[in-house]
Amino acid sequence: MLERQCCLLLLAWAASPSSHAVEAAQVSVSDPPAYGYHVGDVVERRLRIQLPTGARLDPESLPSPNRQGGAMELSSLQHQDAEDAAEQRLLLRYQVMRSPEVPTVFELPTLNLRTTVPTGQAGGAGLREALLRVPAHPLMVSPIAPAQPPNRAGLGPLQPDLPAPLPPIAPIRQRAQAWGVLALVALAWLLWRHALRPLWWRRQRPLARAWREIRRLPAAPNATALGAALRRLHAALNEDAGRVLLATDVPAWLAQRPQYQAQATALQHFHQRSSRHFFAPPGDAAPDLAADAQHLRQLSRALAQSEARA
């Protein structure tokens, strides 16, 4: 900090020929460096005032902060000492409010501080005014940018806006993949629950399994193949009923399985043909194996379809 001591003698009013000399007031100024500033910078100016006994500093003569319009604006003033204190300190903060196009000298303004001091007359009733003058202080303020930017790529007078930053897409992709997996799992479960499982279950029911085997029976089978097919349908009916289903049990079974009522007559014929095939006396006429095989295929298919619709 540049220290400048200004010793100012009190300028006395011509009061009377008998006036007596008094001690002089002094002010010491600590100014900031005079260079290296830009718009917006804040500088501090410190004053140390020493007054003779009985003298007072007029507060009305102090500068007022926040007066706008100048290149240097007083933003704050700190004065905490009493007006009649023998030593008083002032802290003035100025802010650079203007950016010049070329390096320019701005000034901290001149200060004229009024004081009242005793005249030294008998009785001590005489007072007079005197001024303490603090001279202006220069500050070199530089522009924040050159008036004409260099004619180089990226340094023209007007540049396009930067592209907006893209949001990170990795979390979005991960959430989308997680929801996609959950959606596939849900769809797979619905497909299994409402389509594949019922289809699989229908194919695993006893009459459906019997039909898949009986439909391979030849149109004109031999007695052995027809007997095996008859036994297969008997086994499927027994599995569905939960017991051995005889011809006399068919009406009760149909009462519990109304979906098979349409095949009631065909079931009676089936039991008759089965009884004739397995238990016919040796002297009876040979059965029509092709007709029995056709009847068996028709009945088995009809029972499997009714089972699937149940």
Backbone hydrogen bonds in HBPLUS format (Angstrom, degrees):
<---DONOR---> <-ACCEPTOR-->    atom                        ^
c    i                          cat <-CA-CA->   ^        H-A-AA   ^      H-
h    n   atom  resd res      DA  || num        DHA   H-A  angle D-A-AA Bond
n    s   type  num  typ     dist DA aas  dist angle  dist       angle   num
A0002-LEU N   A0031-ASP O   3.35 MM  29  5.56 146.1  2.47 158.4 159.4     1
A0031-ASP N   A0002-LEU O   3.22 MM  29  5.56 149.7  2.31 163.1 158.2     2
A0004-ARG N   A0029-VAL O   3.09 MM  25  5.48 174.8  2.10 168.8 168.6     3
A0029-VAL N   A0004-ARG O   3.13 MM  25  5.48 171.0  2.14 161.2 160.2     4
A0006-CYS N   A0027-VAL O   3.28 MM  21  5.79 150.8  2.37 156.5 163.9     5
A0027-VAL N   A0006-CYS O   3.40 MM  21  5.79 171.0  2.40 171.0 170.4     6
A0015-ALA N   A0013-TRP O   2.79 MM   2  5.49 119.2  2.16 115.0  97.2     7
A0019-SER N   A0016-SER O   3.22 MM   3  5.52 161.8  2.26 118.4 117.1     8
A0026-GLN N   A0050-GLN O   3.00 MM  24  5.17 160.1  2.04 145.8 152.3     9
A0050-GLN N   A0026-GLN O   2.81 MM  24  5.17 169.3  1.83 155.1 156.6    10
A0028-SER N   A0048-ARG O   2.79 MM  20  4.98 158.8  1.84 140.6 147.7    11
A0048-ARG N   A0028-SER O   2.83 MM  20  4.98 152.2  1.91 146.7 153.7    12
A0030-SER N   A0046-ARG O   2.86 MM  16  5.08 161.4  1.89 155.1 157.8    13
A0046-ARG N   A0030-SER O   3.12 MM  16  5.08 168.1  2.13 144.6 145.4    14
A0140-MET N   A0034-ALA O   2.75 MM 106  5.83 149.1  1.84 125.6 135.5    15
A0142-SER N   A0037-TYR O   2.84 MM 105  6.15 165.7  1.86 168.0 163.0    16
A0041-ASP N   A0038-HIS O   3.15 MM   3  5.87 166.3  2.17 140.4 142.4    17
A0040-GLY N   A0096-VAL O   2.79 MM  56  5.10 164.2  1.82 137.0 142.5    18
A0096-VAL N   A0041-ASP O   2.87 MM  55  5.49 160.9  1.90 159.6 166.1    19
A0043-VAL N   A0094-TYR O   2.78 MM  51  5.31 159.3  1.83 154.5 161.6    20
A0094-TYR N   A0043-VAL O   2.85 MM  51  5.31 158.4  1.90 153.6 160.2    21
A0045-ARG N   A0092-LEU O   2.75 MM  47  5.09 157.0  1.80 152.9 160.3    22
A0092-LEU N   A0045-ARG O   2.87 MM  47  5.09 172.5  1.88 155.2 157.3    23
A0047-LEU N   A0090-LEU O   2.87 MM  43  4.96 165.2  1.89 144.7 148.8    24
A0090-LEU N   A0047-LEU O   2.88 MM  43  4.96 161.3  1.91 141.3 146.3    25
A0049-ILE N   A0088-GLN O   2.71 MM  39  5.07 167.2  1.73 163.2 164.8    26
A0088-GLN N   A0049-ILE O   2.79 MM  39  5.07 161.9  1.82 149.7 155.9    27
A0051-LEU N   A0086-ALA O   2.82 MM  35  4.96 161.3  1.85 141.3 147.9    28
A0055-ALA N   A0052-PRO O   3.11 MM   3  5.62 165.0  2.14 134.4 135.9    29
A0056-ARG N   A0116-THR O   2.90 MM  60  5.32 146.3  2.01 144.2 155.1    30
A0116-THR N   A0056-ARG O   2.99 MM  60  5.32 154.7  2.05 145.5 153.4    31
A0057-LEU N   A0083-GLU O   2.95 MM  26  5.23 157.6  2.00 137.7 143.9    32
A0058-ASP N   A0114-ARG O   2.93 MM  56  5.48 170.4  1.94 148.4 150.2    33
A0061-SER N   A0058-ASP O   3.14 MM   3  5.70 156.0  2.20 113.7 120.4    34
A0062-LEU N   A0059-PRO O   3.19 MM   3  5.46 161.8  2.22 107.2 112.8    35
A0066-ASN N   A0074-LEU O   2.62 MM   8  5.71 161.8  1.65 175.7 176.4    36
A0097-MET N   A0071-ALA O   2.84 MM  26  5.14 175.9  1.84 159.2 158.4    37
A0073-GLU N   A0095-GLN O   3.05 MM  22  5.34 171.8  2.06 150.9 151.1    38
A0095-GLN N   A0073-GLU O   2.84 MM  22  5.34 154.5  1.90 145.5 153.2    39
A0075-SER N   A0093-ARG O   2.78 MM  18  5.70 143.7  1.91 148.5 160.6    40
A0093-ARG N   A0076-SER O   3.04 MM  17  5.32 172.3  2.04 152.4 153.6    41
A0078-GLN N   A0091-LEU O   2.91 MM  13  5.06 161.5  1.95 144.9 151.1    42
A0091-LEU N   A0078-GLN O   3.07 MM  13  5.06 153.6  2.15 139.5 146.8    43
A0085-ALA N   A0082-ALA O   3.23 MM   3  5.23 167.1  2.25 108.0 109.4    44
A0104-THR N   A0141-VAL O   2.92 MM  37  5.43 163.7  1.95 156.9 158.3    45
A0141-VAL N   A0104-THR O   2.80 MM  37  5.43 173.0  1.80 167.8 165.3    46
A0106-PHE N   A0139-LEU O   2.75 MM  33  5.14 156.0  1.81 163.7 160.9    47
A0139-LEU N   A0106-PHE O   2.61 MM  33  5.14 149.1  1.71 162.1 160.5    48
A0108-LEU N   A0137-HIS O   2.71 MM  29  4.98 164.9  1.73 150.9 153.6    49
A0137-HIS N   A0108-LEU O   3.09 MM  29  4.98 149.4  2.19 129.7 139.0    50
A0111-LEU N   A0134-VAL O   2.88 MM  23  4.89 161.1  1.91 143.9 150.0    51
A0134-VAL N   A0111-LEU O   2.74 MM  23  4.89 166.7  1.75 149.4 153.9    52
A0113-LEU N   A0132-LEU O   2.84 MM  19  4.94 167.4  1.85 152.7 150.4    53
A0132-LEU N   A0113-LEU O   2.70 MM  19  4.94 156.9  1.75 146.8 155.0    54
A0115-THR N   A0130-ALA O   2.81 MM  15  5.30 152.3  1.88 162.1 166.9    55
A0130-ALA N   A0115-THR O   2.89 MM  15  5.30 149.1  1.98 147.1 150.9    56
A0117-VAL N   A0128-ARG O   2.85 MM  11  5.56 158.9  1.90 159.8 165.3    57
A0128-ARG N   A0117-VAL O   2.93 MM  11  5.56 151.0  2.01 154.5 163.9    58
A0119-THR N   A0126-GLY O   2.88 MM   7  5.15 158.9  1.92 126.3 127.7    59
A0124-GLY N   A0121-GLN O   3.01 MM   3  5.51 159.9  2.06 129.5 134.7    60
A0152-ARG N   A0150-PRO O   2.88 MM   2  5.59 132.0  2.11 106.6  91.9    61
A0155-LEU N   A0152-ARG O   2.96 MM   3  5.37 162.5  1.99 137.7 137.2    62
A0173-ARG N   A0169-ILE O   2.78 MM   4  5.97 161.5  1.81 156.6 161.5    63
A0174-GLN N   A0170-ALA O   2.93 MM   4  6.13 159.8  1.97 152.3 157.9    64
A0175-ARG N   A0171-PRO O   2.93 MM   4  6.14 159.5  1.97 149.3 154.3    65
A0176-ALA N   A0172-ILE O   2.91 MM   4  6.13 159.8  1.95 149.4 155.5    66
A0177-GLN N   A0173-ARG O   2.87 MM   4  6.09 157.2  1.92 149.5 155.6    67
A0178-ALA N   A0174-GLN O   2.91 MM   4  6.13 156.9  1.96 145.3 152.0    68
A0179-TRP N   A0175-ARG O   2.87 MM   4  6.13 165.6  1.89 154.2 157.6    69
A0180-GLY N   A0176-ALA O   2.81 MM   4  5.95 148.6  1.91 142.5 152.3    70
A0181-VAL N   A0177-GLN O   2.88 MM   4  6.14 156.5  1.94 150.3 155.3    71
A0182-LEU N   A0178-ALA O   2.99 MM   4  6.28 162.3  2.02 149.5 154.5    72
A0183-ALA N   A0179-TRP O   2.84 MM   4  6.02 153.6  1.91 145.0 152.7    73
A0184-LEU N   A0180-GLY O   2.91 MM   4  6.18 156.4  1.97 148.0 154.1    74
A0185-VAL N   A0181-VAL O   2.91 MM   4  6.17 158.7  1.95 151.1 157.1    75
A0186-ALA N   A0182-LEU O   2.90 MM   4  6.13 158.9  1.94 148.0 153.9    76
A0187-LEU N   A0183-ALA O   2.85 MM   4  6.09 160.8  1.89 150.3 155.7    77
A0188-ALA N   A0184-LEU O   2.82 MM   4  5.99 159.3  1.86 148.5 154.6    78
A0189-TRP N   A0185-VAL O   2.93 MM   4  6.16 156.1  1.99 146.8 153.2    79
A0190-LEU N   A0186-ALA O   2.93 MM   4  6.20 161.5  1.97 150.6 155.5    80
A0191-LEU N   A0187-LEU O   2.83 MM   4  6.04 160.7  1.87 151.4 157.0    81
A0192-TRP N   A0188-ALA O   2.90 MM   4  6.10 158.1  1.95 146.5 152.5    82
A0193-ARG N   A0189-TRP O   2.75 MM   4  5.89 160.0  1.79 150.4 156.9    83
A0194-HIS N   A0190-LEU O   2.88 MM   4  5.88 165.5  1.90 151.6 154.7    84
A0195-ALA N   A0191-LEU O   2.93 MM   4  5.29 136.2  2.12 133.6 141.8    85
A0196-LEU N   A0191-LEU O   2.91 MM   5  6.23 160.6  1.95 147.8 153.4    86
A0197-ARG N   A0192-TRP O   2.69 MM   5  5.18 151.5  1.77 137.8 145.5    87
A0199-LEU N   A0195-ALA O   3.14 MM   4  6.19 158.1  2.19 143.3 150.0    88
A0200-TRP N   A0196-LEU O   2.71 MM   4  5.89 165.0  1.74 155.8 160.6    89
A0201-TRP N   A0197-ARG O   2.68 MM   4  5.81 160.2  1.71 154.4 161.0    90
A0202-ARG N   A0198-PRO O   2.79 MM   4  5.96 155.2  1.85 145.7 152.3    91
A0203-ARG N   A0199-LEU O   3.02 MM   4  6.25 151.4  2.11 144.6 152.4    92
A0204-GLN N   A0200-TRP O   3.04 MM   4  6.29 125.1  2.35 138.6 152.9    93
A0204-GLN N   A0201-TRP O   3.12 MM   3  5.08 137.9  2.31  94.4 106.5    94
A0205-ARG N   A0202-ARG O   3.39 MM   3  5.40 162.5  2.42 100.8 105.9    95
A0209-ARG N   A0205-ARG O   3.05 MM   4  6.29 161.1  2.08 162.1 167.6    96
A0210-ALA N   A0206-PRO O   2.98 MM   4  6.20 152.9  2.05 144.3 152.6    97
A0211-TRP N   A0207-LEU O   2.94 MM   4  6.10 152.1  2.02 140.1 147.2    98
A0212-ARG N   A0208-ALA O   3.14 MM   4  6.42 153.3  2.22 146.1 152.1    99
A0213-GLU N   A0210-ALA O   3.16 MM   3  5.32 134.0  2.38  99.1 111.3   100
A0214-ILE N   A0210-ALA O   2.87 MM   4  6.08 162.6  1.91 155.8 161.5   101
A0215-ARG N   A0211-TRP O   2.98 MM   4  5.84 156.4  2.04 150.0 153.5   102
A0216-ARG N   A0213-GLU O   3.33 MM   3  5.81 156.8  2.39 107.2 113.8   103
A0217-LEU N   A0214-ILE O   2.90 MM   3  5.36 163.3  1.93 119.3 122.7   104
A0226-LEU N   A0222-ASN O   3.03 MM   4  6.25 163.7  2.05 154.9 160.0   105
A0227-GLY N   A0223-ALA O   2.87 MM   4  5.95 153.8  1.94 142.1 149.6   106
A0228-ALA N   A0224-THR O   3.00 MM   4  6.29 153.8  2.07 148.1 154.7   107
A0229-ALA N   A0225-ALA O   3.06 MM   4  6.32 155.3  2.12 145.6 152.0   108
A0230-LEU N   A0226-LEU O   2.91 MM   4  6.17 155.8  1.97 150.3 157.0   109
A0231-ARG N   A0227-GLY O   2.95 MM   4  6.18 160.4  1.99 148.3 153.5   110
A0232-ARG N   A0228-ALA O   2.96 MM   4  6.20 147.0  2.07 141.4 150.8   111
A0233-LEU N   A0229-ALA O   3.11 MM   4  6.46 155.5  2.17 149.9 154.3   112
A0234-HIS N   A0230-LEU O   3.01 MM   4  6.27 157.8  2.06 149.9 156.6   113
A0235-ALA N   A0231-ARG O   2.90 MM   4  6.14 154.7  1.97 147.8 154.3   114
A0236-ALA N   A0232-ARG O   3.07 MM   4  6.35 152.2  2.15 143.1 150.3   115
A0237-LEU N   A0233-LEU O   2.98 MM   4  6.23 160.8  2.01 151.3 155.9   116
A0238-ASN N   A0234-HIS O   2.92 MM   4  6.14 159.7  1.97 150.6 156.4   117
A0239-GLU N   A0235-ALA O   2.92 MM   4  6.12 153.8  1.99 145.1 152.2   118
A0240-ASP N   A0236-ALA O   2.99 MM   4  6.22 157.6  2.05 148.1 153.7   119
A0241-ALA N   A0237-LEU O   2.94 MM   4  6.11 157.1  2.00 148.4 154.8   120
A0242-GLY N   A0238-ASN O   2.80 MM   4  5.77 132.5  2.02 139.9 152.5   121
A0249-ASP N   A0246-LEU O   3.00 MM   3  5.17 143.9  2.14 101.7 112.7   122
A0250-VAL N   A0247-ALA O   3.39 MM   3  5.50 161.0  2.43 102.6 108.0   123
A0253-TRP N   A0249-ASP O   3.03 MM   4  6.24 159.1  2.07 155.1 161.9   124
A0254-LEU N   A0250-VAL O   2.84 MM   4  6.04 156.0  1.90 159.6 166.0   125
A0255-ALA N   A0251-PRO O   3.05 MM   4  6.30 140.0  2.21 138.8 149.3   126
A0256-GLN N   A0252-ALA O   3.27 MM   4  6.63 139.6  2.44 139.3 148.7   127
A0256-GLN N   A0253-TRP O   3.13 MM   3  5.21 128.4  2.41  95.2 108.3   128
A0257-ARG N   A0253-TRP O   2.93 MM   4  6.15 129.4  2.19 137.4 152.4   129
A0260-TYR N   A0257-ARG O   3.06 MM   3  5.96 171.2  2.07 128.5 131.3   130
A0261-GLN N   A0258-PRO O   3.19 MM   3  5.30 168.1  2.20 113.5 114.0   131
A0263-GLN N   A0260-TYR O   2.99 MM   3  5.52 151.6  2.07 115.2 123.5   132
A0264-ALA N   A0261-GLN O   3.17 MM   3  5.25 158.8  2.22 117.1 115.0   133
A0267-LEU N   A0263-GLN O   2.89 MM   4  6.01 145.0  2.02 147.0 156.1   134
A0268-GLN N   A0264-ALA O   3.16 MM   4  6.50 151.9  2.25 145.6 152.4   135
A0269-HIS N   A0265-THR O   3.04 MM   4  6.38 161.5  2.07 153.6 158.4   136
A0270-PHE N   A0266-ALA O   2.84 MM   4  6.02 146.0  1.96 139.1 149.4   137
A0271-HIS N   A0267-LEU O   3.03 MM   4  6.32 159.6  2.07 150.4 153.3   138
A0272-GLN N   A0268-GLN O   3.08 MM   4  6.36 153.9  2.15 145.6 153.2   139
A0273-ARG N   A0269-HIS O   2.86 MM   4  6.09 166.9  1.87 156.9 159.5   140
A0274-SER N   A0270-PHE O   2.84 MM   4  5.99 156.8  1.90 149.4 156.8   141
A0275-SER N   A0271-HIS O   2.89 MM   4  5.99 157.7  1.94 144.2 149.9   142
A0276-ARG N   A0272-GLN O   2.92 MM   4  6.16 159.6  1.97 150.1 155.8   143
A0277-HIS N   A0273-ARG O   2.88 MM   4  6.04 151.2  1.96 142.8 151.1   144
A0278-PHE N   A0274-SER O   3.03 MM   4  6.21 159.9  2.07 151.0 155.1   145
A0279-PHE N   A0275-SER O   2.73 MM   4  5.42 152.5  1.81 144.2 153.1   146
A0284-ASP N   A0281-PRO O   3.26 MM   3  5.75 165.6  2.28 116.6 120.8   147
A0292-ASP N   A0288-ASP O   2.97 MM   4  6.26 161.5  2.01 153.5 159.4   148
A0293-ALA N   A0289-LEU O   2.89 MM   4  6.04 155.2  1.95 145.1 151.9   149
A0294-GLN N   A0290-ALA O   2.97 MM   4  6.18 156.6  2.02 145.8 151.7   150
A0295-HIS N   A0291-ALA O   2.94 MM   4  6.17 162.0  1.98 150.3 155.1   151
A0296-LEU N   A0292-ASP O   2.87 MM   4  6.05 154.5  1.94 145.0 152.9   152
A0297-ARG N   A0293-ALA O   2.96 MM   4  6.20 161.3  1.99 149.3 153.5   153
A0298-GLN N   A0294-GLN O   3.04 MM   4  6.25 165.5  2.06 150.9 154.6   154
A0299-LEU N   A0295-HIS O   2.94 MM   4  6.12 165.0  1.97 152.0 156.1   155
A0300-SER N   A0296-LEU O   2.92 MM   4  6.03 166.9  1.94 152.9 157.0   156
A0301-ARG N   A0297-ARG O   2.99 MM   4  6.11 163.2  2.02 150.1 154.5   157
A0302-ALA N   A0298-GLN O   3.02 MM   4  6.16 161.4  2.06 146.4 151.8   158
A0303-LEU N   A0299-LEU O   2.89 MM   4  6.09 161.9  1.92 155.0 159.8   159
A0304-ALA N   A0300-SER O   3.00 MM   4  6.17 158.8  2.05 146.6 152.4   160
A0305-GLN N   A0301-ARG O   2.98 MM   4  6.21 155.5  2.04 149.7 156.1   161
A0306-SER N   A0302-ALA O   2.99 MM   4  6.21 161.7  2.02 149.1 154.1   162
A0307-GLU N   A0303-LEU O   2.88 MM   4  6.05 152.8  1.95 146.5 154.8   163
A0308-ALA N   A0304-ALA O   2.97 MM   4  6.19 151.6  2.05 143.4 150.3   164
A0309-ARG N   A0305-GLN O   3.09 MM   4  6.38 146.8  2.20 146.6 154.8   165
A0310-ALA N   A0307-GLU O   3.29 MM   3  5.30 146.3  2.41  98.1 107.7   166
